[in-house]
Amino acid sequence: MNAIEVKNLSKFYKGDIRAVDNISFDVDEGIIFGFLGPNGAGKSSTIKMLITLTKITKGTARIFGVDIQKEPSKVRELIGYVPQEISADGSLTGYENLLLSAKLYDIPSKELKERIKNILDIMGLSERAKSLVTTYSGGMVRRLEIGQAMLHRPRLLFLDEPTIGLDPAGRKLVWEHIRKLNKEWNTTIFLTTHYMEEAEDLCDQIGIIDHGKISIIDSPEALKEKVGAGTITVTLDLENHPKDAKKYLASLLTGLAISISELSPQKWQFIVHNAPQNAPKILQLLNDNHIYIKDLEIKSPTIDDAFLKFTGTQLDEDSSKDNWKAVKQQRRTFKRLG
């Protein structure tokens, strides 16, 4: 079964602004799906429709077969949502935040303590359950908020920039817990991120949206393959070879569909499809012709390259920094409450 089915979905605002323009896509159950796009591309509007926070203008969307427009209450029982902004209460302990969320979700009293214990365990917060959230690190707060969204055991979890502003160690710890929820609880996860490393490391599939339209949906590996060329950068000893080194190298490597660039008198870059697979052939040809390699770097296409190819722009990480300013302001508020 598909976790999400979107058919010809559109969201128009006043003045005929088409935030989302006739998009269609499916998300398989049990996967981690990354939703990427530049600012203003339509990510937020799409998510708000899927979590029933804003009305659909045109089209349909279903969550595990349940129509969002016809049965929004039933959809809310199936999903969890963690926004970018801090939602945990800094004046309460971690346990008290979970207790409050459990009551809001109307979890039966006989199950309440066990569910909170399970969440604290799986999110690695058991030892700090009785500490005020004002004393938590950024990563701990984020894990607590994800735990709050999981208390009612949703089948689908929406995470909006789940690691925004965290240091690399905190970010990777949150990734570990996201994977755990996905694998151990079979939770389908739909996330947005401005971190390409996060999308590549976590996601089974990535969808890229631009100007309200879906540009492409595929696995990280397939997206990188669609970019095509990678680079092989080599430092060569060409002292005993013809003066026109570029022409000479091109003659040796003919038939491999390589573009050759001279970066310096000794440093050369070969642009070629499937760089890791073609590198041994290139190195063997050079070696056979007594061209000795002093240094070597092989670079395959990245998710950044794929994003640039399908949107025509780099992902705006400055916007992520702006969002983080708001998060930091909320944390300052935490301290005042404490």
C-alpha positions as CSV (number, residue, x, y, z in Angstrom):
1,M,0.0,0.0,0.0
2,N,1.1,3.6,-0.6
3,A,1.5,5.8,2.4
4,I,0.7,8.9,0.3
5,E,-1.1,9.2,-3.0
6,V,-1.3,12.6,-4.5
7,K,-3.2,13.2,-7.8
8,N,-3.3,16.6,-9.6
9,L,-2.9,18.5,-6.4
10,S,-2.9,22.3,-6.5
11,K,-2.9,25.1,-4.0
12,F,-3.8,28.6,-5.2
13,Y,-3.6,31.8,-3.1
14,K,-5.1,35.2,-3.7
15,G,-4.0,36.8,-6.9
16,D,-3.9,33.5,-8.7
17,I,-0.6,32.6,-7.0
18,R,0.0,28.9,-7.7
19,A,2.1,27.7,-4.8
20,V,1.5,24.1,-5.8
21,D,0.6,23.4,-9.5
22,N,-1.0,20.1,-10.5
23,I,1.5,17.7,-8.9
24,S,1.1,13.9,-8.7
25,F,3.3,11.5,-6.8
26,D,3.2,8.4,-4.5
27,V,5.2,7.6,-1.4
28,D,5.6,3.9,-0.6
29,E,4.8,2.6,2.9
30,G,7.9,2.0,5.1
31,I,10.4,4.3,3.4
32,I,12.0,7.6,4.3
33,F,11.1,10.2,1.6
34,G,12.9,13.5,1.2
35,F,11.1,16.5,-0.2
36,L,13.5,19.1,-1.5
37,G,13.2,22.5,-3.2
38,P,14.3,26.1,-3.2
39,N,12.5,28.6,-1.0
40,G,9.0,29.3,-2.4
41,A,9.0,26.1,-4.4
42,G,5.8,24.7,-2.8
43,K,7.2,22.4,-0.1
44,S,5.4,24.0,2.8
45,S,2.1,24.4,1.0
46,T,2.2,20.7,0.0
47,I,2.9,19.5,3.5
48,K,0.2,21.8,5.0
49,M,-2.3,20.2,2.7
50,L,-1.1,16.7,3.5
51,I,-1.4,17.2,7.2
52,T,-4.8,18.8,6.9
53,L,-3.7,22.3,8.0
54,T,-4.8,24.0,4.8
55,K,-7.5,23.2,2.3
56,I,-6.8,21.7,-1.1
57,T,-7.6,24.0,-4.1
58,K,-7.8,21.2,-6.7
59,G,-6.9,17.5,-6.9
60,T,-6.9,14.8,-4.3
61,A,-4.6,13.3,-1.7
62,R,-4.9,10.1,0.4
63,I,-3.0,8.9,3.4
64,F,-3.0,5.1,3.6
65,G,-6.1,5.2,1.3
66,V,-8.0,7.8,3.5
67,D,-9.1,10.9,1.6
68,I,-7.7,14.0,3.2
69,Q,-10.7,16.2,2.2
70,K,-13.4,13.7,3.2
71,E,-12.0,12.3,6.4
72,P,-9.4,14.8,7.9
73,S,-9.9,13.6,11.4
74,K,-9.1,10.0,10.5
75,V,-6.0,11.2,8.6
76,R,-4.8,13.0,11.7
77,E,-4.9,9.8,13.6
78,L,-2.6,8.2,11.1
79,I,0.1,11.0,11.0
80,G,2.5,12.8,13.3
81,Y,4.1,16.2,12.6
82,V,7.2,17.9,13.9
83,P,7.5,21.5,12.7
84,Q,10.7,23.5,12.3
85,E,9.9,25.7,15.3
86,I,10.4,24.4,18.8
87,S,7.2,22.9,20.1
88,A,8.4,21.5,23.4
89,D,7.7,23.5,26.6
90,G,10.9,24.6,28.2
91,S,9.3,25.1,31.6
92,L,8.5,21.4,31.9
93,T,10.6,18.3,32.1
94,G,11.0,15.9,29.2
95,Y,8.6,13.4,30.9
96,E,6.0,16.2,31.6
97,N,6.1,17.2,27.9
98,L,5.4,13.7,26.9
99,L,2.7,13.3,29.5
100,L,1.0,16.5,28.2
101,S,1.2,15.2,24.6
102,A,-0.2,11.8,25.6
103,K,-3.2,13.5,27.2
104,L,-3.8,15.7,24.1
105,Y,-3.7,12.5,22.0
106,D,-6.2,10.9,24.4
107,I,-4.0,7.9,25.1
108,P,-5.7,5.5,27.6
109,S,-4.4,5.9,31.1
110,K,-3.5,2.2,31.4
111,E,-1.1,2.6,28.4
112,L,0.2,6.0,29.1
113,K,3.2,5.2,31.3
114,E,4.4,2.3,29.1
115,R,4.2,4.4,25.9
116,I,6.1,7.3,27.5
117,K,8.8,4.8,28.7
118,N,9.1,3.3,25.2
119,I,9.5,6.7,23.6
120,L,12.1,7.8,26.2
121,D,14.0,4.6,25.5
122,I,13.9,4.7,21.7
123,M,14.8,8.4,21.6
124,G,17.7,7.9,24.1
125,L,16.2,10.3,26.7
126,S,15.5,8.0,29.7
127,E,18.3,9.4,31.9
128,R,17.2,13.0,31.4
129,A,13.4,12.4,31.6
130,K,13.1,14.4,34.9
131,S,15.3,17.3,33.7
132,L,13.8,20.6,32.5
133,V,13.9,21.0,28.8
134,T,15.8,24.2,29.3
135,T,18.8,22.1,30.2
136,Y,18.6,19.9,27.0
137,S,20.9,20.3,24.1
138,G,19.4,21.1,20.7
139,G,19.6,17.5,19.6
140,M,17.8,16.3,22.8
141,V,15.0,18.8,22.3
142,R,14.6,17.7,18.7
143,R,14.5,14.0,19.8
144,L,11.9,14.9,22.4
145,E,9.7,16.6,19.9
146,I,9.9,13.6,17.5
147,G,9.0,11.4,20.5
148,Q,6.0,13.6,21.3
149,A,4.8,13.2,17.7
150,M,5.2,9.4,17.9
151,L,3.2,8.8,21.1
152,H,0.0,7.9,19.4
153,R,2.0,5.6,17.1
154,P,1.3,7.2,13.7
155,R,2.0,5.2,10.6
156,L,3.4,8.3,8.9
157,L,5.6,11.0,10.4
158,F,6.2,14.4,8.8
159,L,9.5,16.1,9.8
160,D,10.1,19.7,8.7
161,E,13.8,20.4,8.8
162,P,14.4,17.9,11.7
163,T,18.0,18.8,12.3
164,I,18.1,22.6,11.6
165,G,20.8,24.4,13.5
166,L,22.3,21.3,15.1
167,D,26.0,20.6,15.2
168,P,27.2,17.6,13.1
169,A,27.3,15.2,16.0
170,G,23.8,16.2,17.2
171,R,22.5,15.9,13.6
172,K,23.9,12.4,13.2
173,L,22.4,11.3,16.5
174,V,19.0,12.5,15.3
175,W,19.5,10.6,12.1
176,E,20.2,7.5,14.0
177,H,16.9,7.8,15.9
178,I,15.0,8.6,12.7
179,R,16.3,5.4,11.2
180,K,15.3,3.5,14.3
181,L,11.7,4.7,14.1
182,N,11.7,3.8,10.4
183,K,13.2,0.3,10.8
184,E,11.9,-0.9,14.2
185,W,8.5,0.7,14.1
186,N,8.0,0.6,10.3
187,T,7.2,4.3,10.4
188,T,7.0,5.9,7.0
189,I,8.8,9.3,7.2
190,F,8.4,12.3,5.0
191,L,11.0,15.0,5.6
192,T,12.2,18.3,4.3
193,T,15.8,19.4,4.7
194,H,18.3,22.0,3.5
195,Y,21.1,19.6,4.1
196,M,22.1,17.6,1.1
197,E,24.1,15.2,3.2
198,E,21.0,14.5,5.2
199,A,18.9,13.7,2.2
200,E,21.5,11.4,0.7
201,D,22.3,9.6,4.0
202,L,18.7,9.1,5.2
203,C,16.3,8.9,2.3
204,D,15.2,6.0,0.2
205,Q,13.6,8.3,-2.3
206,I,13.9,12.0,-3.0
207,G,11.4,14.3,-4.6
208,I,12.5,17.7,-6.0
209,I,9.8,20.4,-6.3
210,D,10.4,23.7,-8.1
211,H,8.0,26.5,-9.0
212,G,5.1,24.5,-7.7
213,K,5.8,21.5,-9.9
214,I,7.6,18.2,-9.3
215,S,10.8,18.1,-11.2
216,I,11.8,14.5,-10.5
217,I,11.4,11.7,-7.9
218,D,14.0,8.9,-7.7
219,S,16.5,7.2,-5.4
220,P,19.6,9.2,-4.4
221,E,21.8,7.0,-6.5
222,A,19.5,7.2,-9.5
223,L,19.4,11.0,-9.2
224,K,23.2,11.2,-9.2
225,E,23.4,8.9,-12.2
226,K,21.0,11.3,-14.1
227,V,23.5,14.1,-13.5
228,G,26.0,12.0,-15.5
229,A,29.5,13.2,-15.5
230,G,31.9,12.9,-12.6
231,T,35.5,14.1,-12.4
232,I,38.9,12.5,-12.1
233,T,41.6,15.0,-11.1
234,V,45.2,13.8,-11.5
235,T,48.7,15.3,-11.0
236,L,50.9,13.9,-13.7
237,D,54.6,13.8,-14.5
238,L,54.7,14.9,-18.2
239,E,58.3,16.1,-18.4
240,N,59.4,13.5,-20.9
241,H,56.3,13.8,-23.2
242,P,55.2,16.1,-26.0
243,K,54.8,19.8,-25.3
244,D,51.1,19.8,-26.4
245,A,50.2,17.7,-23.4
246,K,46.4,18.2,-23.8
247,K,46.4,17.0,-27.4
248,Y,48.6,14.1,-26.4
249,L,46.4,13.0,-23.5
250,A,43.3,13.3,-25.7
251,S,44.9,11.0,-28.2
252,L,45.6,8.4,-25.5
253,L,42.2,8.5,-24.1
254,T,40.2,8.7,-27.3
255,G,37.0,6.6,-27.3
256,L,36.3,7.2,-23.6
257,A,34.1,10.3,-24.2
258,I,36.3,12.4,-21.9
259,S,36.5,16.1,-21.6
260,I,40.0,17.2,-20.6
261,S,40.9,20.4,-18.7
262,E,44.3,21.7,-17.7
263,L,44.1,23.1,-14.1
264,S,47.9,23.7,-13.9
265,P,51.0,22.5,-15.8
266,Q,50.9,19.2,-13.9
267,K,47.2,19.0,-12.7
268,W,44.6,17.8,-15.0
269,Q,40.9,17.1,-14.7
270,F,39.0,14.5,-16.8
271,I,35.2,14.9,-16.9
272,V,33.7,11.5,-17.7
273,H,30.5,9.6,-17.1
274,N,30.7,6.9,-14.4
275,A,34.0,8.3,-13.1
276,P,34.7,5.5,-10.5
277,Q,34.1,2.8,-13.1
278,N,36.2,4.5,-15.8
279,A,39.0,5.5,-13.6
280,P,40.9,2.1,-13.8
281,K,40.9,2.2,-17.6
282,I,42.2,5.8,-17.6
283,L,44.9,5.0,-15.1
284,Q,46.0,1.9,-17.0
285,L,46.3,3.8,-20.3
286,L,48.4,6.5,-18.6
287,N,50.6,3.9,-16.9
288,D,51.1,2.0,-20.2
289,N,52.4,5.1,-21.8
290,H,54.8,5.9,-18.9
291,I,52.8,8.8,-17.6
292,Y,53.2,8.6,-13.9
293,I,50.5,9.7,-11.5
294,K,51.6,11.7,-8.4
295,D,48.1,12.4,-7.0
296,L,44.5,11.3,-7.8
297,E,41.0,12.4,-6.8
298,I,37.8,10.8,-8.1
299,K,34.5,12.6,-7.5
300,S,31.1,11.2,-8.4
301,P,28.1,13.5,-8.9
302,T,26.4,14.5,-5.7
303,I,22.8,15.3,-4.6
304,D,23.9,19.0,-4.8
305,D,24.7,18.4,-8.5
306,A,21.3,16.7,-9.0
307,F,19.5,19.6,-7.2
308,L,21.3,22.1,-9.4
309,K,20.4,20.1,-12.6
310,F,16.7,19.8,-11.8
311,T,16.1,23.3,-10.3
312,G,18.8,25.4,-12.0
313,T,19.9,26.8,-8.6
314,Q,21.8,25.7,-5.5
315,L,19.8,24.9,-2.4
316,D,19.5,28.1,-0.4
317,E,21.2,27.2,2.9
318,D,21.0,30.9,3.9
319,S,17.3,30.4,4.4
320,S,18.1,27.5,6.7
321,K,20.3,29.9,8.7
322,D,17.4,32.4,8.9
323,N,15.1,29.7,10.2
324,W,17.7,28.8,12.8
325,K,17.7,32.4,14.0
326,A,14.1,31.9,14.9
327,V,14.9,28.6,16.6
328,K,17.6,30.3,18.7
329,Q,15.2,33.1,19.7
330,Q,12.8,30.4,21.0
331,R,15.7,28.8,23.0
332,R,16.5,32.2,24.6
333,T,12.8,32.3,25.6
334,F,13.3,28.8,27.2
335,K,16.1,30.2,29.3
336,R,13.9,33.1,30.5
337,L,11.2,30.7,31.4
338,G,13.7,28.6,33.4
